[in-house]
Amino acid sequence: MYDDYNEIITIEELAAILRIGMNSAYKLVHSGEISSFRVNNSHRIQRSAVTDFIISRSTSYSRLRRLLSEQCYT
């Protein structure tokens, strides 16, 4: 039962994982780019939401790089 608690992180942990500042972490959560839920007066984030965000960003970045490299050769 308590194993599931390891899958939930705070904004501070999110900032550390992504190596960004606290303001940037809050912006990602408030914009909905990373889904969260509130416990009392603080945000909590599922690790899977962070993983999904990282994957979507890396996919978008590699897609953009591919498009830019294709345009250089046309």
Buried (B, 14 or more C-beta within 10 A) or exposed (E): EEEEEEEBBBBEBBBEBBEEEEEEBBEBBEEEEBBBEEEEEEBBBBBEBBEEBEEEEEEEEEEEEEEEEEEEEE
